[in-house]
């Protein structure tokens, strides 16, 4: 294993361990334990998430497999993670992958890629990079495994692109968003240092 691979593995394990530690319930933790406790009265996003069977772990919504999950209402109000993913995507990813994840002449439309790509493949590709030869042209996705501006918000970026891939969210800025949870704020502060 080369030096870069070792650093990347340590970074991925560290981020995963930090995220798991933050989401683990504790007696002293006053974070909501269920979506019904997320807000009072419940906002449209948390109500929709509850109807769709998603759980809230104090930081983000998750599907039955534990993967980060977007929540978008019919009025295009989104969960905090998807909102933050929209912001982070357009800060770093759209330069190559185009506005609204629609692709460009030198990078694929992630809106289409995430129709079939699972969360773990997405995470590995962003963290480790990718090279692909198509018709004599080498396409290179750089590694962002050591970039805190990407990796600390990778779940948010994923939920935004996933929402775009299912057409749950149209192009452009979401109409509204839910508030950030204390857990999401704490996780971001601890990850970015």
N, C-alpha and C positions, 0 to 999 in steps of 0.2 A: 504494500500500500504506500503510495507516494505521500509527500508532506501535505500537499493540498487536500488529498482525499481524507487524510487523518483529521485535518482541521475542519473540513466540511462535515465529517461524521460527528465530531465533537460538537459543532455548532447545531446540527440538527437534533442530536440527543439532548443538548442543553435546553434548546427552545421547547422541545417536547416535554422534558421534565418540568420546566418552569410552568408551562401551560397546564400540565396535569396537577401540579402542586397548587396552582391558583384556583383550579376548578374543584379541587377536592373539598368536600364539606367538612367543617369543623364546628365545634360547639360555640366558639367565640365568634364565628363568622355570621354577620348579620345580613348576608346577601340573600336574595330570594331563593327559595329551594324549588319553586315551581313557577310556571308561567302565570298562574292565577295570582301569585304574590308580586309579580313584576311591577305593576303600577296599580294605583287605586284612584279612580276607577280604571279598569283595564282599557288600554288604548286599542285601536283597531288592529295593530300589528300583533300584539300579544294574543288577542282574541282569535285572530285567524290562525296563528301558530298553534294555539291550543286545539282548534277545530281540526287542523291538519295532522295532529299527533306529534308535533315537534316538542322537544324539551328545551328549557332554558337553564344553562348551567352557571348563571351568574355573570357570564361574559358574552355568550352568544347562544343562538338557537342551534339545535342539532337534530338531525334526522335519526331514524331508528338504528342506523349503523354507527352513529356517533360522529358522522361527518358534519362540518359546518353547513348550515342550511339558510338560504335566503328566505325572507318572508316579504311578499309584495301584495298590497291590497289592490282592489279594483281601481282605486283612486291614485295608485302609484305611490302610496306611502310605504316606506321600506323600513326594515329593521336597522339598528345602528351599524351593524357590521357591513351590511350591503351598502349603506350610505358611505361609510368610511372606505370601503373597497372602491366605490365609484371615484372618490377623491384620490386615493392612492394609485389606482390604475391610471388615471389621467395625469398624474404627476410623473409616473415612471414608465409605464408599459405602453401607453398609446403612441409614443415616439416611433416604435417599430410596428406594433400590432394595430395601429390606427385608432381613431376616435371610436368609442362605443364598441370596441373589440371586433371591428369589421375587417381588420387586416390591411395589408399594404402590398406594394410590389415586392417587398423583401421579407415579409413575415406573415404567417398565416392568420386568418380570422379566428381568434380564440372563441368567438361566439359559436363557430362551427366545431372547433376542436373539442370543446367541453360538452358537446352533445353525446360524445362517446367516451371521452377521457374521464377516468375516475379520479377521486381526490388524491390518492397516494401517488399516482402517475404525475398529476399536476405538480404536487409538492416536490417530487424527485426531479422533475424537469426544471423547475424554477431554481431549486437549490443547486443542482449539479450541472445544469446546462445541457445542450444537445447539439450535435452536428449531423446534418443530413445532406446527402448528395442527390439532387433531383435534376436529371437531364444534363449533367455536367456542371451544374451550379451548386456550390457548397453553401448551404444555409447554416448559420451558426446562432444558436441561442446561448448567450453568455451565462455563466454561473452567477447566481445572486445569493448563494448560501451564506456568505459572510456580510451581506449588506443588511444592516438592521432596519433601514427604511423600507425594505421589501419583506424580509423574513419575520419581523415583528408584527406585520399586518397581512401575512400570507393568507390566513383564513378569510379575512375581509375581502381581499382581492379575489379569492376563489368564489365567494358567494356572489359578488357583483357579476363576474363573468358567467357564472352558472345561471344567474337570473337572466342575463342577456341571451344565453344559449337556448333557453326554453321559451323565449319571447314573453316571459312574465313581466319584463320591464322593457319598454320601448327605448329607442336611442334618446340620449339627452339626460339632463339632470333629473333625478327623482323629484316628484312633486312635493314630498314631505318626508320626514323621518321621525322615528321614535328617539327619545333621549338616550344618551350613553349611560350605561349602568356603572355603578361604582367599581364593580369587578373589572369591566372592560378598561376603565380609566387606569386602575391600578396595574393591570397586566401590561398595558402599553408603557406606562411609566417605568415599570421594573425591567421590561425587555429592552427599551431604548437607553436605559441608564441615565 
